[in-house]
Amino acid sequence: MLPGHRPEAPKKEEPKDSETANMTVSMPAALRNRARAAYKATSYAEGDNTWSHFVTKAIEAETARREAEHNQGEMYPSWGEKLPGGRRLKDS
């Protein structure tokens, strides 16, 4: 190694689309219950295989909306790092 040079950190590989990752979030109980009721009532008609599939579709729709609204429809660079914690949500 040359003086004054640091070795490059190994690059993390991007997860493949088929890979899954667990996610834990907090949300108002009333919203969770409303979403669960909508899932249970419509999962067959909407083709949702599982609760996770329903939640994934919802997050994907909001992500696409924000990309269209704020980034000319382009995907933002992948963010694999931990997000900063936030304040607890108030029930409103």
Phi and psi in radians as a Rosetta constraint file:
Dihedral C 1 N 2 CA 2 C 2 CIRCULARHARMONIC -1.362 0.35
Dihedral N 2 CA 2 C 2 N 3 CIRCULARHARMONIC 2.551 0.35
Dihedral C 2 N 3 CA 3 C 3 CIRCULARHARMONIC -1.050 0.35
Dihedral N 3 CA 3 C 3 N 4 CIRCULARHARMONIC 2.420 0.35
Dihedral C 3 N 4 CA 4 C 4 CIRCULARHARMONIC 1.449 0.35
Dihedral N 4 CA 4 C 4 N 5 CIRCULARHARMONIC -0.002 0.35
Dihedral C 4 N 5 CA 5 C 5 CIRCULARHARMONIC -1.976 0.35
Dihedral N 5 CA 5 C 5 N 6 CIRCULARHARMONIC 2.368 0.35
Dihedral C 5 N 6 CA 6 C 6 CIRCULARHARMONIC -1.771 0.35
Dihedral N 6 CA 6 C 6 N 7 CIRCULARHARMONIC 2.485 0.35
Dihedral C 6 N 7 CA 7 C 7 CIRCULARHARMONIC -1.148 0.35
Dihedral N 7 CA 7 C 7 N 8 CIRCULARHARMONIC 2.525 0.35
Dihedral C 7 N 8 CA 8 C 8 CIRCULARHARMONIC -1.211 0.35
Dihedral N 8 CA 8 C 8 N 9 CIRCULARHARMONIC 2.427 0.35
Dihedral C 8 N 9 CA 9 C 9 CIRCULARHARMONIC -1.225 0.35
Dihedral N 9 CA 9 C 9 N 10 CIRCULARHARMONIC 2.481 0.35
Dihedral C 9 N 10 CA 10 C 10 CIRCULARHARMONIC -1.098 0.35
Dihedral N 10 CA 10 C 10 N 11 CIRCULARHARMONIC 2.418 0.35
Dihedral C 10 N 11 CA 11 C 11 CIRCULARHARMONIC -1.362 0.35
Dihedral N 11 CA 11 C 11 N 12 CIRCULARHARMONIC 2.407 0.35
Dihedral C 11 N 12 CA 12 C 12 CIRCULARHARMONIC -1.359 0.35
Dihedral N 12 CA 12 C 12 N 13 CIRCULARHARMONIC 2.387 0.35
Dihedral C 12 N 13 CA 13 C 13 CIRCULARHARMONIC -1.331 0.35
Dihedral N 13 CA 13 C 13 N 14 CIRCULARHARMONIC 2.498 0.35
Dihedral C 13 N 14 CA 14 C 14 CIRCULARHARMONIC -1.216 0.35
Dihedral N 14 CA 14 C 14 N 15 CIRCULARHARMONIC 2.429 0.35
Dihedral C 14 N 15 CA 15 C 15 CIRCULARHARMONIC -1.127 0.35
Dihedral N 15 CA 15 C 15 N 16 CIRCULARHARMONIC 2.550 0.35
Dihedral C 15 N 16 CA 16 C 16 CIRCULARHARMONIC -1.345 0.35
Dihedral N 16 CA 16 C 16 N 17 CIRCULARHARMONIC 2.700 0.35
Dihedral C 16 N 17 CA 17 C 17 CIRCULARHARMONIC -0.990 0.35
Dihedral N 17 CA 17 C 17 N 18 CIRCULARHARMONIC -0.509 0.35
Dihedral C 17 N 18 CA 18 C 18 CIRCULARHARMONIC -1.431 0.35
Dihedral N 18 CA 18 C 18 N 19 CIRCULARHARMONIC -0.249 0.35
Dihedral C 18 N 19 CA 19 C 19 CIRCULARHARMONIC -1.296 0.35
Dihedral N 19 CA 19 C 19 N 20 CIRCULARHARMONIC 2.556 0.35
Dihedral C 19 N 20 CA 20 C 20 CIRCULARHARMONIC -2.046 0.35
Dihedral N 20 CA 20 C 20 N 21 CIRCULARHARMONIC 2.776 0.35
Dihedral C 20 N 21 CA 21 C 21 CIRCULARHARMONIC -2.442 0.35
Dihedral N 21 CA 21 C 21 N 22 CIRCULARHARMONIC 2.462 0.35
Dihedral C 21 N 22 CA 22 C 22 CIRCULARHARMONIC -1.314 0.35
Dihedral N 22 CA 22 C 22 N 23 CIRCULARHARMONIC 2.638 0.35
Dihedral C 22 N 23 CA 23 C 23 CIRCULARHARMONIC -2.514 0.35
Dihedral N 23 CA 23 C 23 N 24 CIRCULARHARMONIC 2.347 0.35
Dihedral C 23 N 24 CA 24 C 24 CIRCULARHARMONIC -2.051 0.35
Dihedral N 24 CA 24 C 24 N 25 CIRCULARHARMONIC 2.218 0.35
Dihedral C 24 N 25 CA 25 C 25 CIRCULARHARMONIC -2.343 0.35
Dihedral N 25 CA 25 C 25 N 26 CIRCULARHARMONIC 2.754 0.35
Dihedral C 25 N 26 CA 26 C 26 CIRCULARHARMONIC -1.941 0.35
Dihedral N 26 CA 26 C 26 N 27 CIRCULARHARMONIC 2.433 0.35
Dihedral C 26 N 27 CA 27 C 27 CIRCULARHARMONIC -2.616 0.35
Dihedral N 27 CA 27 C 27 N 28 CIRCULARHARMONIC 2.843 0.35
Dihedral C 27 N 28 CA 28 C 28 CIRCULARHARMONIC -1.007 0.35
Dihedral N 28 CA 28 C 28 N 29 CIRCULARHARMONIC 2.370 0.35
Dihedral C 28 N 29 CA 29 C 29 CIRCULARHARMONIC -1.023 0.35
Dihedral N 29 CA 29 C 29 N 30 CIRCULARHARMONIC -0.643 0.35
Dihedral C 29 N 30 CA 30 C 30 CIRCULARHARMONIC -1.091 0.35
Dihedral N 30 CA 30 C 30 N 31 CIRCULARHARMONIC -0.694 0.35
Dihedral C 30 N 31 CA 31 C 31 CIRCULARHARMONIC -1.194 0.35
Dihedral N 31 CA 31 C 31 N 32 CIRCULARHARMONIC -0.752 0.35
Dihedral C 31 N 32 CA 32 C 32 CIRCULARHARMONIC -1.018 0.35
Dihedral N 32 CA 32 C 32 N 33 CIRCULARHARMONIC -0.794 0.35
Dihedral C 32 N 33 CA 33 C 33 CIRCULARHARMONIC -1.154 0.35
Dihedral N 33 CA 33 C 33 N 34 CIRCULARHARMONIC -0.671 0.35
Dihedral C 33 N 34 CA 34 C 34 CIRCULARHARMONIC -1.093 0.35
Dihedral N 34 CA 34 C 34 N 35 CIRCULARHARMONIC -0.769 0.35
Dihedral C 34 N 35 CA 35 C 35 CIRCULARHARMONIC -1.143 0.35
Dihedral N 35 CA 35 C 35 N 36 CIRCULARHARMONIC -0.735 0.35
Dihedral C 35 N 36 CA 36 C 36 CIRCULARHARMONIC -1.094 0.35
Dihedral N 36 CA 36 C 36 N 37 CIRCULARHARMONIC -0.697 0.35
Dihedral C 36 N 37 CA 37 C 37 CIRCULARHARMONIC -1.137 0.35
Dihedral N 37 CA 37 C 37 N 38 CIRCULARHARMONIC -0.735 0.35
Dihedral C 37 N 38 CA 38 C 38 CIRCULARHARMONIC -1.119 0.35
Dihedral N 38 CA 38 C 38 N 39 CIRCULARHARMONIC -0.716 0.35
Dihedral C 38 N 39 CA 39 C 39 CIRCULARHARMONIC -1.065 0.35
Dihedral N 39 CA 39 C 39 N 40 CIRCULARHARMONIC -0.866 0.35
Dihedral C 39 N 40 CA 40 C 40 CIRCULARHARMONIC -1.093 0.35
Dihedral N 40 CA 40 C 40 N 41 CIRCULARHARMONIC -0.675 0.35
Dihedral C 40 N 41 CA 41 C 41 CIRCULARHARMONIC -1.327 0.35
Dihedral N 41 CA 41 C 41 N 42 CIRCULARHARMONIC -0.433 0.35
Dihedral C 41 N 42 CA 42 C 42 CIRCULARHARMONIC -2.186 0.35
Dihedral N 42 CA 42 C 42 N 43 CIRCULARHARMONIC -0.001 0.35
Dihedral C 42 N 43 CA 43 C 43 CIRCULARHARMONIC -1.017 0.35
Dihedral N 43 CA 43 C 43 N 44 CIRCULARHARMONIC -0.692 0.35
Dihedral C 43 N 44 CA 44 C 44 CIRCULARHARMONIC -1.162 0.35
Dihedral N 44 CA 44 C 44 N 45 CIRCULARHARMONIC -0.820 0.35
Dihedral C 44 N 45 CA 45 C 45 CIRCULARHARMONIC -1.140 0.35
Dihedral N 45 CA 45 C 45 N 46 CIRCULARHARMONIC -0.581 0.35
Dihedral C 45 N 46 CA 46 C 46 CIRCULARHARMONIC -1.595 0.35
Dihedral N 46 CA 46 C 46 N 47 CIRCULARHARMONIC -0.122 0.35
Dihedral C 46 N 47 CA 47 C 47 CIRCULARHARMONIC 1.336 0.35
Dihedral N 47 CA 47 C 47 N 48 CIRCULARHARMONIC 0.440 0.35
Dihedral C 47 N 48 CA 48 C 48 CIRCULARHARMONIC -1.392 0.35
Dihedral N 48 CA 48 C 48 N 49 CIRCULARHARMONIC 2.093 0.35
Dihedral C 48 N 49 CA 49 C 49 CIRCULARHARMONIC -1.288 0.35
Dihedral N 49 CA 49 C 49 N 50 CIRCULARHARMONIC -0.635 0.35
Dihedral C 49 N 50 CA 50 C 50 CIRCULARHARMONIC -2.594 0.35
Dihedral N 50 CA 50 C 50 N 51 CIRCULARHARMONIC 2.962 0.35
Dihedral C 50 N 51 CA 51 C 51 CIRCULARHARMONIC -1.026 0.35
Dihedral N 51 CA 51 C 51 N 52 CIRCULARHARMONIC -0.707 0.35
Dihedral C 51 N 52 CA 52 C 52 CIRCULARHARMONIC -1.061 0.35
Dihedral N 52 CA 52 C 52 N 53 CIRCULARHARMONIC -0.683 0.35
Dihedral C 52 N 53 CA 53 C 53 CIRCULARHARMONIC -1.089 0.35
Dihedral N 53 CA 53 C 53 N 54 CIRCULARHARMONIC -0.757 0.35
Dihedral C 53 N 54 CA 54 C 54 CIRCULARHARMONIC -1.046 0.35
Dihedral N 54 CA 54 C 54 N 55 CIRCULARHARMONIC -0.853 0.35
Dihedral C 54 N 55 CA 55 C 55 CIRCULARHARMONIC -1.125 0.35
Dihedral N 55 CA 55 C 55 N 56 CIRCULARHARMONIC -0.715 0.35
Dihedral C 55 N 56 CA 56 C 56 CIRCULARHARMONIC -1.066 0.35
Dihedral N 56 CA 56 C 56 N 57 CIRCULARHARMONIC -0.775 0.35
Dihedral C 56 N 57 CA 57 C 57 CIRCULARHARMONIC -1.080 0.35
Dihedral N 57 CA 57 C 57 N 58 CIRCULARHARMONIC -0.685 0.35
Dihedral C 57 N 58 CA 58 C 58 CIRCULARHARMONIC -1.142 0.35
Dihedral N 58 CA 58 C 58 N 59 CIRCULARHARMONIC -0.763 0.35
Dihedral C 58 N 59 CA 59 C 59 CIRCULARHARMONIC -1.173 0.35
Dihedral N 59 CA 59 C 59 N 60 CIRCULARHARMONIC -0.698 0.35
Dihedral C 59 N 60 CA 60 C 60 CIRCULARHARMONIC -1.080 0.35
Dihedral N 60 CA 60 C 60 N 61 CIRCULARHARMONIC -0.721 0.35
Dihedral C 60 N 61 CA 61 C 61 CIRCULARHARMONIC -1.123 0.35
Dihedral N 61 CA 61 C 61 N 62 CIRCULARHARMONIC -0.757 0.35
Dihedral C 61 N 62 CA 62 C 62 CIRCULARHARMONIC -1.205 0.35
Dihedral N 62 CA 62 C 62 N 63 CIRCULARHARMONIC -0.643 0.35
Dihedral C 62 N 63 CA 63 C 63 CIRCULARHARMONIC -1.102 0.35
Dihedral N 63 CA 63 C 63 N 64 CIRCULARHARMONIC -0.806 0.35
Dihedral C 63 N 64 CA 64 C 64 CIRCULARHARMONIC -1.091 0.35
Dihedral N 64 CA 64 C 64 N 65 CIRCULARHARMONIC -0.688 0.35
Dihedral C 64 N 65 CA 65 C 65 CIRCULARHARMONIC -1.085 0.35
Dihedral N 65 CA 65 C 65 N 66 CIRCULARHARMONIC -0.771 0.35
Dihedral C 65 N 66 CA 66 C 66 CIRCULARHARMONIC -1.203 0.35
Dihedral N 66 CA 66 C 66 N 67 CIRCULARHARMONIC -0.654 0.35
Dihedral C 66 N 67 CA 67 C 67 CIRCULARHARMONIC -1.093 0.35
Dihedral N 67 CA 67 C 67 N 68 CIRCULARHARMONIC -0.727 0.35
Dihedral C 67 N 68 CA 68 C 68 CIRCULARHARMONIC -1.160 0.35
Dihedral N 68 CA 68 C 68 N 69 CIRCULARHARMONIC -0.729 0.35
Dihedral C 68 N 69 CA 69 C 69 CIRCULARHARMONIC -1.265 0.35
Dihedral N 69 CA 69 C 69 N 70 CIRCULARHARMONIC -0.662 0.35
Dihedral C 69 N 70 CA 70 C 70 CIRCULARHARMONIC -2.066 0.35
Dihedral N 70 CA 70 C 70 N 71 CIRCULARHARMONIC -0.123 0.35
Dihedral C 70 N 71 CA 71 C 71 CIRCULARHARMONIC -2.485 0.35
Dihedral N 71 CA 71 C 71 N 72 CIRCULARHARMONIC 0.605 0.35
Dihedral C 71 N 72 CA 72 C 72 CIRCULARHARMONIC 0.897 0.35
Dihedral N 72 CA 72 C 72 N 73 CIRCULARHARMONIC 0.563 0.35
Dihedral C 72 N 73 CA 73 C 73 CIRCULARHARMONIC 1.351 0.35
Dihedral N 73 CA 73 C 73 N 74 CIRCULARHARMONIC 0.045 0.35
Dihedral C 73 N 74 CA 74 C 74 CIRCULARHARMONIC -1.529 0.35
Dihedral N 74 CA 74 C 74 N 75 CIRCULARHARMONIC 2.575 0.35
Dihedral C 74 N 75 CA 75 C 75 CIRCULARHARMONIC -1.236 0.35
Dihedral N 75 CA 75 C 75 N 76 CIRCULARHARMONIC 2.494 0.35
Dihedral C 75 N 76 CA 76 C 76 CIRCULARHARMONIC -1.322 0.35
Dihedral N 76 CA 76 C 76 N 77 CIRCULARHARMONIC 2.744 0.35
Dihedral C 76 N 77 CA 77 C 77 CIRCULARHARMONIC -1.029 0.35
Dihedral N 77 CA 77 C 77 N 78 CIRCULARHARMONIC 2.529 0.35
Dihedral C 77 N 78 CA 78 C 78 CIRCULARHARMONIC -1.031 0.35
Dihedral N 78 CA 78 C 78 N 79 CIRCULARHARMONIC 2.493 0.35
Dihedral C 78 N 79 CA 79 C 79 CIRCULARHARMONIC -2.201 0.35
Dihedral N 79 CA 79 C 79 N 80 CIRCULARHARMONIC 1.719 0.35
Dihedral C 79 N 80 CA 80 C 80 CIRCULARHARMONIC -1.633 0.35
Dihedral N 80 CA 80 C 80 N 81 CIRCULARHARMONIC -0.065 0.35
Dihedral C 80 N 81 CA 81 C 81 CIRCULARHARMONIC -1.359 0.35
Dihedral N 81 CA 81 C 81 N 82 CIRCULARHARMONIC 2.873 0.35
Dihedral C 81 N 82 CA 82 C 82 CIRCULARHARMONIC -1.192 0.35
Dihedral N 82 CA 82 C 82 N 83 CIRCULARHARMONIC 2.444 0.35
Dihedral C 82 N 83 CA 83 C 83 CIRCULARHARMONIC -1.456 0.35
Dihedral N 83 CA 83 C 83 N 84 CIRCULARHARMONIC 2.617 0.35
Dihedral C 83 N 84 CA 84 C 84 CIRCULARHARMONIC -1.150 0.35
Dihedral N 84 CA 84 C 84 N 85 CIRCULARHARMONIC 2.535 0.35
Dihedral C 84 N 85 CA 85 C 85 CIRCULARHARMONIC -1.198 0.35
Dihedral N 85 CA 85 C 85 N 86 CIRCULARHARMONIC 2.695 0.35
Dihedral C 85 N 86 CA 86 C 86 CIRCULARHARMONIC -2.140 0.35
Dihedral N 86 CA 86 C 86 N 87 CIRCULARHARMONIC 3.132 0.35
Dihedral C 86 N 87 CA 87 C 87 CIRCULARHARMONIC -1.255 0.35
Dihedral N 87 CA 87 C 87 N 88 CIRCULARHARMONIC 2.681 0.35
Dihedral C 87 N 88 CA 88 C 88 CIRCULARHARMONIC -1.126 0.35
Dihedral N 88 CA 88 C 88 N 89 CIRCULARHARMONIC 2.516 0.35
Dihedral C 88 N 89 CA 89 C 89 CIRCULARHARMONIC -1.290 0.35
Dihedral N 89 CA 89 C 89 N 90 CIRCULARHARMONIC 2.488 0.35
Dihedral C 89 N 90 CA 90 C 90 CIRCULARHARMONIC -1.598 0.35
Dihedral N 90 CA 90 C 90 N 91 CIRCULARHARMONIC 2.475 0.35
Dihedral C 90 N 91 CA 91 C 91 CIRCULARHARMONIC -1.288 0.35
Dihedral N 91 CA 91 C 91 N 92 CIRCULARHARMONIC 2.173 0.35
